[in-house]
Every structure is written in C-alpha cells, then in structure tokens.
Amino acid sequence: MRIAVAGGTGTVGRAVVAEVERTGHESVVLAPTTGVDLTTGAGLDAALQGVDVVIDVSNAAVWTREASESFFTAVTEHLLDACVRAGVGHLVALSIVGADVVDLDYYYGKRAQERLITAGPVPWTVLHATQFFDFAAQVLRGQSGPVVEVPPMLSQPVATADLAARLVELATGPAQGVTTPIAGPDQLTVADMARQLLARQGRDADVRVQDVPGRTGELMAGGALTPSGEFTVGKRTFAEYLADVAPAG
C-alpha cells in the first residue's frame, strides 16, 4: 500500500513514516522539504499519484484562533481536493481528545479541520489522541528561570510510537468515521509531568500552575482533555519515556 503522510517531517509525522515503512508499506512524505506546500496545495497532485491513503498529522506552529483556523482550513481543503483528483480512497486525520469542548485558540483550527473532513467527499477516519509525552518539554521550552509556568491541565499522555502504530493500523483498514480515541495508560497533571521531567534533567525550578479563568480552566483541570469513555490504551508509560531522557550536562 502507498501511504502519504501530511506533515511527515514533524514529531508525529516522523514516527508515522517510520511505522509505515516498518510494516512494509511505501511512504510518501507531504512536506515543504519534499516539494509540497499543504497551505497552498502546491505539489500535492504530483505527490498523490498512486497513493491509496493519506494520513494527516500536519500541525500549525501557531497559537491564535485566527491563524489556527486559517491553517487547518487551507490544508484540509487542499488535501480533500487533491485526494479526489488523485483517486485516494481514505483520509485518516489526527485530532485531539476534548478539542470539541475546550475553547483553546488552537483547538478552533482542529474543529474546522474535522468539519471539513466529515462533510467532505473522501472516505475518512478521525482519531482523537491525548497530549504526547513530550508535551511537558514543549511547555517548558524557553522557560529558563527559577520559576516555570504550566497550564492547569489533567492529561493522559500517549507515546508517539503507540499513536503512529494506531494511525497506520487505521490507514490500512476501511474508513471508520470518528473512531475510538487513544490515550496513554496513566493520568498525570502537566505540572506533575513537568516536575518529573525537570528532576530527570537535574534542573532545579519551581513549577507553578497558571491561572486560566472561567470554564476553560475548569475543563482543562477537570479532565476534559482525557477520554471519558472507551479508548485504545497506549503501551508505553511516561516513566519509560523519562528513562530515555538524557540528564542535563
């Protein structure tokens, strides 16, 4: 099977490409480095020739609502149109557990993406996932002082390798619509994840939880970004992830 990976050079994308190839399929990376601009559609028609399935793990490096909606709308529209022209039979998209109820700016873009896919002409599967193990590292990035701030979030982080395996499994089967979400085996607050990561790195810093007022903060802290019903459980634990983190210095 020939499987194209939109955003195949990103953190999740690289894991998906590796899993596609590990399972004996042919990967096609859709990214600027391979001559494809997802936001304009440039290069998509040529790249999708002979492709059976597209896995979309593209990601916007933006955090405002307007920019997120603009990115995911443009990318999804171009992907859908190009899939139709190329005869691609299945589009698998990665989304976020709780993105439909927690009003964070970035999540509005994911909502726009899902609306387009579910109403579109290409058979589709949407997989909702929780944050990844390296989410704490992303939050801490750029914070170098004695005090670091993290969101008031209860999470159930999942390994990117487990996520990639599930996405490829879905891609090689029939379209399922909105499928069972995936999450890791353990619930942790982002503050706990950050403290454990800092300790592993040998960094002395005080972790403080940001004040996010109103319903958004309540939902984040109350578990709205964790699965509420049946879900696929990732195999790897956060402790196993930490064991592979190199101590600072």
C-alpha positions as CSV (number, residue, x, y, z in Angstrom):
1,M,0.0,0.0,0.0
2,R,1.2,3.5,-0.8
3,I,0.5,5.8,2.2
4,A,1.1,9.6,2.1
5,V,1.8,11.4,5.4
6,A,0.9,15.0,5.5
7,G,3.3,16.7,8.0
8,G,5.6,13.7,7.7
9,T,8.7,15.6,8.9
10,G,7.2,16.7,12.3
11,T,7.4,14.9,15.6
12,V,4.4,12.6,15.0
13,G,4.9,12.6,11.3
14,R,8.4,11.0,11.5
15,A,7.1,8.3,13.8
16,V,4.2,7.6,11.3
17,V,6.6,7.4,8.3
18,A,8.8,5.0,10.3
19,E,5.8,2.8,11.1
20,V,4.5,2.8,7.5
21,E,7.9,1.6,6.4
22,R,8.3,-0.9,9.3
23,T,5.0,-2.5,8.3
24,G,6.1,-3.0,4.7
25,H,4.2,-0.2,3.1
26,E,5.5,2.7,0.9
27,S,5.6,6.1,2.4
28,V,5.2,9.5,0.7
29,V,6.1,12.5,2.8
30,L,4.0,15.6,2.1
31,A,6.1,18.5,3.4
32,P,8.0,21.6,2.1
33,T,11.2,19.5,2.1
34,T,9.6,17.2,-0.4
35,G,8.2,19.9,-2.6
36,V,4.7,20.0,-1.2
37,D,3.1,23.1,0.4
38,L,0.0,22.0,2.2
39,T,-1.2,25.6,2.8
40,T,-1.3,26.4,-1.0
41,G,-1.7,22.9,-2.4
42,A,1.5,23.2,-4.5
43,G,3.0,19.9,-5.3
44,L,0.1,17.8,-4.0
45,D,-1.2,16.5,-7.3
46,A,2.1,15.0,-8.3
47,A,2.8,13.6,-4.8
48,L,-0.5,11.8,-4.5
49,Q,-0.3,9.9,-7.8
50,G,-0.7,6.2,-7.0
51,V,-1.4,6.9,-3.3
52,D,-4.0,4.7,-1.6
53,V,-4.4,6.5,1.8
54,V,-3.4,9.9,3.3
55,I,-2.6,10.2,7.0
56,D,-2.8,13.9,8.0
57,V,-0.7,14.7,11.0
58,S,0.1,18.2,9.8
59,N,0.5,20.8,12.6
60,A,0.2,24.6,12.8
61,A,3.1,26.3,14.6
62,V,0.6,29.0,15.6
63,W,-1.5,29.6,18.7
64,T,-4.0,32.3,17.8
65,R,-7.5,31.2,16.9
66,E,-7.4,33.1,13.5
67,A,-4.1,31.6,12.5
68,S,-5.1,28.1,13.6
69,E,-8.4,28.2,11.7
70,S,-6.7,29.6,8.6
71,F,-4.0,26.9,8.6
72,F,-6.2,23.9,9.1
73,T,-8.9,25.1,6.8
74,A,-6.4,25.7,3.9
75,V,-4.6,22.4,4.5
76,T,-7.7,20.3,4.7
77,E,-9.4,21.9,1.7
78,H,-6.3,21.3,-0.4
79,L,-5.9,17.8,0.8
80,L,-9.5,16.9,0.1
81,D,-9.5,18.4,-3.4
82,A,-6.2,16.7,-4.3
83,C,-7.4,13.3,-2.9
84,V,-10.4,13.5,-5.1
85,R,-8.3,14.3,-8.2
86,A,-5.9,11.5,-7.4
87,G,-8.5,8.9,-6.5
88,V,-7.3,8.5,-2.9
89,G,-9.7,6.2,-1.2
90,H,-9.2,7.0,2.5
91,L,-8.1,10.0,4.6
92,V,-7.1,9.4,8.2
93,A,-6.7,12.6,10.3
94,L,-5.3,13.1,13.8
95,S,-7.2,15.3,16.2
96,I,-7.3,16.0,19.9
97,V,-9.3,14.5,22.7
98,G,-11.5,17.3,24.1
99,A,-10.8,19.8,21.3
100,D,-14.6,20.0,20.7
101,V,-15.4,21.2,24.2
102,V,-12.3,23.1,25.5
103,D,-12.2,26.6,24.0
104,L,-8.4,27.0,23.4
105,D,-7.5,29.0,20.4
106,Y,-5.6,26.2,18.7
107,Y,-8.5,23.8,19.1
108,Y,-10.7,26.0,16.9
109,G,-8.5,25.1,14.0
110,K,-8.9,21.4,14.7
111,R,-12.7,21.8,14.8
112,A,-12.5,23.5,11.4
113,Q,-10.5,20.6,10.1
114,E,-12.9,18.0,11.4
115,R,-15.9,19.8,10.0
116,L,-14.4,19.8,6.5
117,I,-13.3,16.2,6.6
118,T,-16.6,14.9,7.9
119,A,-18.6,16.8,5.3
120,G,-16.1,16.1,2.5
121,P,-16.1,13.7,-0.4
122,V,-13.3,11.4,0.7
123,P,-14.0,8.3,3.0
124,W,-12.5,9.3,6.3
125,T,-11.4,8.3,9.8
126,V,-10.6,10.7,12.6
127,L,-8.5,9.6,15.6
128,H,-8.6,11.7,18.7
129,A,-5.5,11.5,20.8
130,T,-4.3,13.0,24.1
131,Q,-1.2,15.0,24.5
132,F,2.1,13.3,23.8
133,F,4.8,12.5,26.3
134,D,7.0,15.4,25.2
135,F,4.1,17.9,25.8
136,A,5.8,19.0,29.1
137,A,9.0,19.6,27.4
138,Q,7.2,21.8,24.8
139,V,5.6,23.8,27.6
140,L,8.9,24.3,29.4
141,R,10.8,25.2,26.3
142,G,12.1,28.8,26.5
143,Q,11.5,29.0,30.3
144,S,15.0,29.2,31.8
145,G,14.4,30.9,35.1
146,P,14.0,29.5,38.6
147,V,10.2,29.5,38.2
148,V,8.3,27.9,35.3
149,E,4.6,28.0,34.5
150,V,2.4,25.3,33.1
151,P,-1.3,25.1,32.2
152,P,-3.8,23.7,34.7
153,M,-4.2,20.5,32.7
154,L,-5.1,17.0,33.6
155,S,-3.7,14.8,30.9
156,Q,-3.3,11.1,29.9
157,P,-0.3,11.4,27.7
158,V,0.5,8.8,25.0
159,A,3.7,7.8,23.3
160,T,4.1,9.0,19.7
161,A,5.2,5.4,18.7
162,D,1.9,4.0,20.0
163,L,0.0,6.7,18.2
164,A,1.8,6.1,15.0
165,A,1.1,2.4,15.2
166,R,-2.6,3.1,15.6
167,L,-2.7,5.6,12.8
168,V,-1.1,3.1,10.4
169,E,-3.4,0.4,11.5
170,L,-6.4,2.6,10.8
171,A,-5.0,3.6,7.4
172,T,-4.7,0.0,6.2
173,G,-8.3,-0.7,7.1
174,P,-11.6,0.7,6.0
175,A,-12.8,4.2,6.8
176,Q,-14.4,4.3,10.3
177,G,-15.6,7.8,10.8
178,V,-14.8,9.1,14.3
179,T,-13.1,6.1,15.8
180,T,-12.2,5.1,19.4
181,P,-9.7,7.7,20.8
182,I,-6.2,6.8,22.0
183,A,-4.6,7.7,25.3
184,G,-1.7,6.6,27.5
185,P,-2.1,4.2,30.5
186,D,-1.7,6.9,33.2
187,Q,-3.4,10.2,34.1
188,L,-1.0,12.9,35.1
189,T,-1.3,16.7,35.5
190,V,1.0,18.7,33.3
191,A,2.6,20.1,36.5
192,D,3.5,16.5,37.6
193,M,4.9,15.8,34.2
194,A,7.0,18.9,34.3
195,R,8.3,18.3,37.8
196,Q,9.3,14.7,36.8
197,L,11.0,15.9,33.6
198,L,12.9,18.7,35.4
199,A,14.1,16.2,38.1
200,R,15.2,13.8,35.4
201,Q,17.1,16.6,33.7
202,G,18.7,17.6,37.0
203,R,17.2,21.1,36.8
204,D,16.1,23.0,39.9
205,A,13.0,25.0,39.1
206,D,9.7,25.7,40.9
207,V,6.7,24.6,38.8
208,R,3.7,26.9,39.1
209,V,0.3,26.3,37.6
210,Q,-1.1,29.1,35.5
211,D,-4.5,30.6,36.3
212,V,-6.8,30.0,33.4
213,P,-10.1,31.7,34.5
214,G,-13.6,30.6,33.7
215,R,-15.0,27.4,32.2
216,T,-11.9,26.7,30.0
217,G,-9.7,26.4,33.1
218,E,-12.2,24.3,34.9
219,L,-12.5,21.9,31.9
220,M,-8.7,21.6,31.5
221,A,-8.1,20.9,35.1
222,G,-11.2,18.6,35.4
223,G,-10.2,16.1,32.8
224,A,-12.0,17.3,29.6
225,L,-8.8,16.6,27.7
226,T,-8.8,12.9,28.8
227,P,-11.0,10.2,27.3
228,S,-14.4,9.9,29.1
229,G,-15.4,6.5,27.7
230,E,-13.8,3.6,25.8
231,F,-10.3,4.3,24.4
232,T,-7.3,2.5,23.0
233,V,-4.6,2.3,25.6
234,G,-1.0,3.1,24.6
235,K,1.5,0.5,25.7
236,R,4.4,2.8,26.8
237,T,4.3,4.7,30.2
238,F,5.5,8.2,31.0
239,A,8.1,6.6,33.3
240,E,9.5,4.6,30.4
241,Y,9.7,7.8,28.4
242,L,11.5,9.6,31.2
243,A,14.1,6.8,31.4
244,D,15.1,7.7,27.9
245,V,15.5,11.4,28.6
246,A,19.2,12.3,28.9
247,P,20.1,14.2,32.1
248,A,21.3,17.8,31.5
249,G,25.0,18.0,31.1
